[in-house]
Amino acid sequence: MITEPGDHMLKATVGRREQFAQAFSLLIENAATTAYGDAVEELLEIGTEDAA
């Protein structure tokens, strides 16, 4: 993977999720327990670090 100095690559890997592709704007239950939840958690941590 090619990155520039200072770029942050997320550790979470999110692949294609039919569970979400088929949602058609309906509520998605338990999304936080999937890789999407891991990615959001990491983004929130980065935001907290940047704010400090």
C-alpha positions as CSV (number, residue, x, y, z in Angstrom):
1,M,0.0,0.0,0.0
2,I,1.4,3.4,-0.9
3,T,0.9,6.2,1.6
4,E,2.3,9.6,2.1
5,P,4.1,10.6,5.4
6,G,1.4,11.4,8.0
7,D,-1.3,9.3,6.4
8,H,-3.1,7.0,8.7
9,M,-4.3,3.6,7.5
10,L,-7.1,2.0,9.3
11,K,-6.4,-1.4,10.9
12,A,-10.0,-2.5,10.3
13,T,-10.8,-4.2,7.0
14,V,-14.3,-3.9,5.6
15,G,-15.2,-6.2,2.7
16,R,-18.4,-6.3,0.7
17,R,-21.2,-6.9,3.1
18,E,-24.5,-8.1,1.5
19,Q,-26.1,-7.6,4.9
20,F,-25.7,-3.8,4.3
21,A,-26.0,-3.8,0.5
22,Q,-29.5,-5.2,0.8
23,A,-30.6,-2.8,3.5
24,F,-32.4,-0.4,1.1
25,S,-32.3,2.4,3.7
26,L,-33.8,0.3,6.4
27,L,-32.2,0.2,9.9
28,I,-29.2,-2.0,10.2
29,E,-29.1,-3.9,13.5
30,N,-25.9,-4.6,15.3
31,A,-23.6,-2.9,12.7
32,A,-21.3,-2.0,15.6
33,T,-20.5,-5.7,16.0
34,T,-19.1,-5.9,12.4
35,A,-16.0,-4.6,10.7
36,Y,-17.8,-1.3,10.2
37,G,-18.0,-0.9,14.0
38,D,-14.3,-1.5,14.2
39,A,-13.6,1.1,11.6
40,V,-15.8,3.7,13.4
41,E,-14.1,3.0,16.7
42,E,-10.7,3.5,15.2
43,L,-11.8,6.8,13.6
44,L,-13.2,8.0,16.9
45,E,-9.8,7.2,18.5
46,I,-8.0,9.1,15.8
47,G,-10.3,12.1,16.3
48,T,-9.6,12.1,20.0
49,E,-5.8,11.9,19.5
50,D,-5.9,14.8,17.0
51,A,-8.0,16.9,19.4
52,A,-5.4,16.5,22.2
